[in-house]
Amino acid sequence: MVMEEIIESYNEYLTKLPGGCLAIATLLREGDLHGALSSIKDFSEGTGWIMQVNEKLAAVSTIEKIDFKRIQEFLLEINSGLEIQDFVLVADLFEYEIAPFFECTN
């Protein structure tokens, strides 16, 4: 992938993250645990990619570096919520914490 394609993919993925977070929250609230867990896995993998690309692009001054520390804290809270099966907490984290975080990065 050339740099322009990476940046395009990065920006496209960033714009889709808030909607994806809301979709996860909806799946959890509707009781579609299988769909929600699959989407959470995809979100986690995608966020890992976004963090890596952001760090590399910021290093060459292509984009502004995003502080993902807060997202990492939310992911820990999500894991804890999933362990105790508190799906309302997990849905709330995606809707009210993570989605707004990524809306601010666009």
Secondary structure, DSSP 8 states (H G I E B T S, - for coil): --HHHHHHHHHHHHHHHHHHHHHHHHHHHTT-HHHHHHHHHHHHHHHHHHHHHHHHHHHTTSS----THHHHHHHHHHHHHHHTT-HHHHHHIIIIIIHHHHHHH-
